[in-house]
Amino acid sequence: MNTVISLVKASRTYGSPPVAALNAFSVEIKRGEFVAIVGPSGSGKSTLLNLLGGLDRPTSGEVVVDGVHLERADDRELTRFRRTKLGIIFQFFNLLPSMTVAENAELPLLLRGESPRHVRALALEVLEQVGMLPRAAHYPHQLSGGEMQRAAIARALVHGPSLLLADEPTGNLDSANASQVLEVISKIASRGAATVIMVTHSDAVASLASRRISVMDGCLASDSSTTPP
């Protein structure tokens, strides 16, 4: 497998005097891996995820994702990266309330200027994959938390990203809905079509991944392979 993510001494500082949220962080992740990022609040997990998604830039060091040097990419390159290579699953879903489930799923493709007929077919296909096709015409306020998250997963997958970032994807769900969402993410990871990076506070959730990276005080504390249940 080829390396899809490479961080070389990536640091991110904030404020004055500067406080290091991430400190000389180096790691390589292979294409198709399912990686859990764990650590206490304030350890640097979210900063790491933001750097991988091109949502923030390192103060120093390199962040390379699927051949794109995010630390020096301009705004146009970052926009192209996010629209073609990246899918993000947020803790609070971030669905547009005025759009149906299908319309929310279509949005990444419409932003790329693809034809509406082609977009609708792909959206319905990915909704079927996550078990949301029967709810395609519903609006977010008509869904349970688990259904909203599965709709958000469909939106993150519709454009065939090479990297899927999940930021505490079950943190806002009850145990039953969390189990459904984790089953969907695990199936995505098992197909190996996308590299899956998931930030979580939960050891049980992290155990589903094949690799576990622990972050502490902005540094890499441990990096180990796991055996998913």
C-alpha positions as a LaTeX table, in Angstrom:
\begin{tabular}{lrrr}
\hline
Residue & $x$ (\AA) & $y$ (\AA) & $z$ (\AA) \\
\hline
Met1 & 0.00 & 0.00 & 0.00 \\
Asn2 & 1.16 & 3.53 & $-0.73$ \\
Thr3 & 1.49 & 6.24 & 1.86 \\
Val4 & $-1.51$ & 8.57 & 1.64 \\
Ile5 & $-0.68$ & 10.80 & 4.64 \\
Ser6 & 2.69 & 12.06 & 5.76 \\
Leu7 & 3.28 & 14.52 & 8.57 \\
Val8 & 6.87 & 15.60 & 9.10 \\
Lys9 & 7.56 & 17.59 & 12.29 \\
Ala10 & 4.21 & 19.36 & 11.91 \\
Ser11 & 3.61 & 21.98 & 14.60 \\
Arg12 & 0.74 & 24.38 & 15.21 \\
Thr13 & 0.98 & 27.18 & 17.73 \\
Tyr14 & $-1.61$ & 29.76 & 18.78 \\
Gly15 & $-1.54$ & 33.04 & 20.64 \\
Ser16 & 1.15 & 35.24 & 22.11 \\
Pro17 & 3.14 & 34.00 & 23.85 \\
Pro18 & 2.73 & 30.96 & 21.56 \\
Val19 & 1.14 & 27.81 & 22.91 \\
Ala20 & 1.78 & 24.58 & 20.99 \\
Ala21 & $-1.41$ & 22.68 & 20.13 \\
Leu22 & 0.68 & 20.26 & 18.05 \\
Asn23 & 4.43 & 19.87 & 18.53 \\
Ala24 & 6.78 & 18.41 & 15.88 \\
Phe25 & 4.27 & 15.68 & 15.05 \\
Ser26 & 5.47 & 13.06 & 12.54 \\
Val27 & 3.48 & 10.09 & 11.28 \\
Glu28 & 2.77 & 8.14 & 8.09 \\
Ile29 & $-0.56$ & 6.50 & 7.28 \\
Lys30 & $-1.06$ & 4.01 & 4.47 \\
Arg31 & $-3.83$ & 4.09 & 1.91 \\
Gly32 & $-6.91$ & 2.22 & 3.11 \\
Glu33 & $-6.01$ & 2.17 & 6.80 \\
Phe34 & $-8.62$ & 2.70 & 9.52 \\
Val35 & $-6.97$ & 4.81 & 12.21 \\
Ala36 & $-8.38$ & 5.97 & 15.55 \\
Ile37 & $-6.90$ & 9.14 & 17.05 \\
Val38 & $-7.29$ & 9.14 & 20.83 \\
Gly39 & $-6.27$ & 11.36 & 23.70 \\
Pro40 & $-7.73$ & 13.61 & 26.41 \\
Ser41 & $-9.41$ & 16.93 & 25.69 \\
Gly42 & $-6.85$ & 19.55 & 24.69 \\
Ser43 & $-4.29$ & 16.96 & 23.64 \\
Gly44 & $-4.16$ & 18.10 & 19.99 \\
Lys45 & $-6.53$ & 15.61 & 18.34 \\
Ser46 & $-8.77$ & 18.22 & 16.74 \\
Thr47 & $-5.78$ & 20.30 & 15.63 \\
Leu48 & $-4.34$ & 17.21 & 13.94 \\
Leu49 & $-7.65$ & 16.53 & 12.18 \\
Asn50 & $-7.90$ & 20.15 & 11.03 \\
Leu51 & $-4.41$ & 19.98 & 9.51 \\
Leu52 & $-5.24$ & 16.74 & 7.69 \\
Gly53 & $-8.40$ & 18.29 & 6.25 \\
Gly54 & $-6.68$ & 21.47 & 5.13 \\
Leu55 & $-8.93$ & 23.43 & 7.49 \\
Asp56 & $-5.84$ & 24.85 & 9.21 \\
Arg57 & $-2.16$ & 25.15 & 8.31 \\
Pro58 & 0.84 & 24.09 & 10.37 \\
Thr59 & 3.03 & 26.82 & 11.83 \\
Ser60 & 5.98 & 24.71 & 10.71 \\
Gly61 & 6.62 & 21.29 & 9.20 \\
Glu62 & 4.94 & 19.37 & 6.38 \\
Val63 & 1.45 & 17.95 & 5.92 \\
Val64 & 1.10 & 15.89 & 2.74 \\
Val65 & $-2.20$ & 14.17 & 1.91 \\
Asp66 & $-2.58$ & 12.14 & $-1.27$ \\
Gly67 & 0.28 & 14.04 & $-2.88$ \\
Val68 & $-0.96$ & 17.53 & $-1.91$ \\
His69 & 1.33 & 19.65 & 0.29 \\
Leu70 & $-1.33$ & 21.26 & 2.43 \\
Glu71 & 1.14 & 23.49 & 4.27 \\
Arg72 & 1.87 & 25.46 & 1.11 \\
Ala73 & $-1.28$ & 24.98 & $-0.98$ \\
Asp74 & $-3.10$ & 28.15 & $-2.00$ \\
Asp75 & $-6.83$ & 28.66 & $-1.50$ \\
Arg76 & $-7.72$ & 27.28 & $-4.94$ \\
Glu77 & $-5.67$ & 24.12 & $-4.37$ \\
Leu78 & $-7.22$ & 23.64 & $-0.92$ \\
Thr79 & $-10.72$ & 24.01 & $-2.34$ \\
Arg80 & $-9.96$ & 21.45 & $-5.04$ \\
Phe81 & $-8.47$ & 19.10 & $-2.42$ \\
Arg82 & $-11.56$ & 19.30 & $-0.22$ \\
Arg83 & $-13.97$ & 18.83 & $-3.14$ \\
Thr84 & $-12.17$ & 15.87 & $-4.71$ \\
Lys85 & $-10.16$ & 14.01 & $-2.07$ \\
Leu86 & $-11.75$ & 14.74 & 1.32 \\
Gly87 & $-14.90$ & 13.71 & 3.16 \\
Ile88 & $-15.64$ & 14.94 & 6.69 \\
Ile89 & $-18.11$ & 13.57 & 9.24 \\
Phe90 & $-18.83$ & 16.07 & 12.03 \\
Gln91 & $-20.10$ & 15.36 & 15.53 \\
Phe92 & $-23.11$ & 17.65 & 15.05 \\
Phe93 & $-23.99$ & 16.49 & 11.51 \\
Asn94 & $-23.96$ & 19.97 & 9.84 \\
Leu95 & $-26.84$ & 19.08 & 7.53 \\
Leu96 & $-28.60$ & 22.00 & 5.83 \\
Pro97 & $-32.09$ & 22.10 & 7.40 \\
Ser98 & $-33.84$ & 23.48 & 4.30 \\
Met99 & $-32.66$ & 20.57 & 2.14 \\
Thr100 & $-33.86$ & 16.97 & 2.07 \\
Val101 & $-31.54$ & 14.08 & 2.84 \\
Ala102 & $-31.00$ & 13.49 & $-0.88$ \\
Glu103 & $-30.30$ & 17.18 & $-1.52$ \\
Asn104 & $-27.78$ & 17.29 & 1.31 \\
Ala105 & $-26.03$ & 14.26 & $-0.15$ \\
Glu106 & $-25.96$ & 15.85 & $-3.60$ \\
Leu107 & $-24.34$ & 19.08 & $-2.45$ \\
Pro108 & $-20.62$ & 18.15 & $-2.82$ \\
Leu109 & $-21.19$ & 17.06 & $-6.41$ \\
Leu110 & $-23.27$ & 20.10 & $-7.31$ \\
Leu111 & $-20.48$ & 22.32 & $-5.98$ \\
Arg112 & $-18.21$ & 20.61 & $-8.50$ \\
Gly113 & $-20.59$ & 21.54 & $-11.30$ \\
Glu114 & $-21.74$ & 18.00 & $-12.17$ \\
Ser115 & $-25.05$ & 17.44 & $-13.97$ \\
Pro116 & $-28.13$ & 17.19 & $-11.71$ \\
Arg117 & $-29.25$ & 13.86 & $-13.20$ \\
His118 & $-25.86$ & 12.26 & $-12.61$ \\
Val119 & $-25.70$ & 13.79 & $-9.13$ \\
Arg120 & $-29.10$ & 12.44 & $-8.09$ \\
Ala121 & $-28.19$ & 8.91 & $-9.20$ \\
Leu122 & $-24.95$ & 8.93 & $-7.20$ \\
Ala123 & $-26.65$ & 10.42 & $-4.16$ \\
Leu124 & $-29.36$ & 7.75 & $-4.12$ \\
Glu125 & $-26.73$ & 5.05 & $-4.55$ \\
Val126 & $-24.70$ & 6.19 & $-1.55$ \\
Leu127 & $-27.85$ & 6.70 & 0.55 \\
Glu128 & $-28.72$ & 3.09 & $-0.13$ \\
Gln129 & $-25.25$ & 2.04 & 1.04 \\
Val130 & $-25.76$ & 3.71 & 4.42 \\
Gly131 & $-29.35$ & 2.52 & 4.82 \\
Met132 & $-30.94$ & 5.93 & 4.26 \\
Leu133 & $-32.64$ & 5.51 & 0.89 \\
Pro134 & $-36.14$ & 5.22 & 2.44 \\
Arg135 & $-35.53$ & 8.61 & 4.11 \\
Ala136 & $-34.18$ & 10.39 & 1.02 \\
Ala137 & $-37.14$ & 12.81 & 0.78 \\
His138 & $-37.15$ & 13.67 & 4.49 \\
Tyr139 & $-35.71$ & 16.81 & 6.06 \\
Pro140 & $-33.16$ & 16.75 & 8.90 \\
His141 & $-35.74$ & 17.71 & 11.55 \\
Gln142 & $-37.69$ & 14.57 & 10.64 \\
Leu143 & $-34.75$ & 12.27 & 11.41 \\
Ser144 & $-33.29$ & 10.66 & 14.52 \\
Gly145 & $-29.74$ & 11.53 & 15.53 \\
Gly146 & $-28.42$ & 8.30 & 14.05 \\
Glu147 & $-30.27$ & 8.92 & 10.79 \\
Met148 & $-28.87$ & 12.44 & 10.58 \\
Gln149 & $-25.36$ & 11.10 & 11.05 \\
Arg150 & $-25.84$ & 8.42 & 8.40 \\
Ala151 & $-27.12$ & 11.13 & 6.03 \\
Ala152 & $-23.99$ & 13.13 & 6.84 \\
Ile153 & $-21.86$ & 10.08 & 6.08 \\
Ala154 & $-23.57$ & 9.76 & 2.69 \\
Arg155 & $-22.77$ & 13.39 & 1.94 \\
Ala156 & $-19.14$ & 12.80 & 2.93 \\
Leu157 & $-18.88$ & 9.76 & 0.64 \\
Val158 & $-20.82$ & 10.82 & $-2.45$ \\
His159 & $-17.82$ & 12.23 & $-4.34$ \\
Gly160 & $-15.61$ & 9.18 & $-3.71$ \\
Pro161 & $-13.00$ & 10.77 & $-1.38$ \\
Ser162 & $-9.64$ & 9.10 & $-0.79$ \\
Leu163 & $-9.63$ & 10.38 & 2.82 \\
Leu164 & $-12.55$ & 10.27 & 5.26 \\
Leu165 & $-12.17$ & 12.24 & 8.50 \\
Ala166 & $-14.60$ & 11.56 & 11.35 \\
Asp167 & $-14.59$ & 13.95 & 14.30 \\
Glu168 & $-16.25$ & 12.24 & 17.30 \\
Pro169 & $-18.91$ & 10.83 & 14.94 \\
Thr170 & $-20.86$ & 9.19 & 17.80 \\
Gly171 & $-20.27$ & 11.83 & 20.46 \\
Asn172 & $-23.78$ & 13.27 & 20.10 \\
Leu173 & $-25.64$ & 9.95 & 19.84 \\
Asp174 & $-27.18$ & 7.44 & 22.21 \\
Ser175 & $-25.74$ & 3.93 & 22.31 \\
Ala176 & $-28.21$ & 2.41 & 19.83 \\
Asn177 & $-27.71$ & 5.10 & 17.21 \\
Ala178 & $-23.96$ & 5.12 & 17.85 \\
Ser179 & $-23.78$ & 1.40 & 17.10 \\
Gln180 & $-25.56$ & 1.89 & 13.77 \\
Val181 & $-23.23$ & 4.71 & 12.74 \\
Leu182 & $-20.12$ & 2.79 & 13.76 \\
Glu183 & $-21.29$ & $-0.21$ & 11.75 \\
Val184 & $-21.54$ & 2.00 & 8.67 \\
Ile185 & $-18.07$ & 3.50 & 9.23 \\
Ser186 & $-16.56$ & 0.06 & 9.84 \\
Lys187 & $-18.02$ & $-1.22$ & 6.58 \\
Ile188 & $-16.57$ & 1.76 & 4.72 \\
Ala189 & $-13.18$ & 1.09 & 6.26 \\
Ser190 & $-13.31$ & $-2.64$ & 5.51 \\
Arg191 & $-13.79$ & $-1.94$ & 1.80 \\
Gly192 & $-10.52$ & 0.00 & 1.78 \\
Ala193 & $-11.75$ & 2.51 & $-0.78$ \\
Ala194 & $-10.94$ & 5.39 & 1.55 \\
Thr195 & $-8.45$ & 5.93 & 4.34 \\
Val196 & $-10.52$ & 6.53 & 7.50 \\
Ile197 & $-9.21$ & 8.72 & 10.33 \\
Met198 & $-11.51$ & 8.89 & 13.35 \\
Val199 & $-11.06$ & 11.08 & 16.43 \\
Thr200 & $-12.72$ & 9.63 & 19.53 \\
His201 & $-12.64$ & 9.79 & 23.32 \\
Ser202 & $-14.05$ & 6.26 & 23.54 \\
Asp203 & $-11.81$ & 3.21 & 23.92 \\
Ala204 & $-14.67$ & 1.01 & 22.68 \\
Val205 & $-15.01$ & 3.08 & 19.50 \\
Ala206 & $-11.24$ & 3.19 & 19.00 \\
Ser207 & $-11.07$ & $-0.61$ & 19.24 \\
Leu208 & $-12.94$ & $-0.87$ & 15.92 \\
Ala209 & $-9.97$ & 0.64 & 14.07 \\
Ser210 & $-6.98$ & $-1.35$ & 12.85 \\
Arg211 & $-4.52$ & 1.25 & 14.18 \\
Arg212 & $-4.57$ & 3.49 & 17.23 \\
Ile213 & $-2.60$ & 6.72 & 17.51 \\
Ser214 & $-2.53$ & 8.37 & 20.92 \\
Val215 & $-1.89$ & 12.11 & 21.22 \\
Met216 & $-0.75$ & 13.77 & 24.44 \\
Asp217 & 0.20 & 17.43 & 24.92 \\
Gly218 & 0.46 & 17.90 & 21.16 \\
Cys219 & 2.91 & 15.02 & 20.73 \\
Leu220 & 2.69 & 11.46 & 19.44 \\
Ala221 & 2.39 & 9.38 & 22.62 \\
Ser222 & 1.90 & 5.95 & 21.05 \\
Asp223 & 1.16 & 4.28 & 17.72 \\
Ser224 & 0.01 & 0.68 & 17.63 \\
Ser225 & $-1.85$ & $-1.78$ & 15.48 \\
Thr226 & $-5.00$ & $-3.27$ & 16.91 \\
Thr227 & $-7.19$ & $-6.27$ & 16.17 \\
Pro228 & $-10.76$ & $-5.06$ & 15.58 \\
Pro229 & $-13.48$ & $-7.19$ & 17.22 \\
\hline
\end{tabular}
